[in-house]
Amino acid sequence: MALEIEPIGEVIAGRTEVADDFWGDVESVIQLDTEFPLDAVQGLEEFSHLIVVWHFDQASPDDVEYHARSPRGNTEWPATGTFAHRNHRRPNQLAQSFPRLLKVDGLSLRVADLDAVVGTKIYDLSPYFAAMGPRGTVHEPAWPGEMLAGYWVKPA
């Protein structure tokens, strides 16, 4: 059975161009739908970070790839399968981001480090609970760190 979901809001301010890198310190505004009562965000301002689920809605469904491939086409990095990537080539083209929450103003949420552009539909959000983060030692291969070395760094 397919899941049908509706967006709960949209990114209305922030970065407008899609890019692979330089997302650091980008401030954005998520506007939640006005159908929600104001108390839907009550208490959210007590948290430093959010988990935001959004859709790569500017990507084409034709971009989805199920085969193993080198990240960003760089053959210095190993070919890895669809579920070892975090890009728009995923089956449902969904993403998660963990932005810093700067301010709650009614149903407008000012955030930093949200790597989604203006116009992006938001499908869910919640506060980040440190106790619900990864348990145990986190490990990964070297290539994600190499690939993302410039992800949060602004160009000089």
Order of alpha helices (4+ residues) and beta strands (2+ residues): beta-beta-beta-beta-beta-beta-beta-alpha
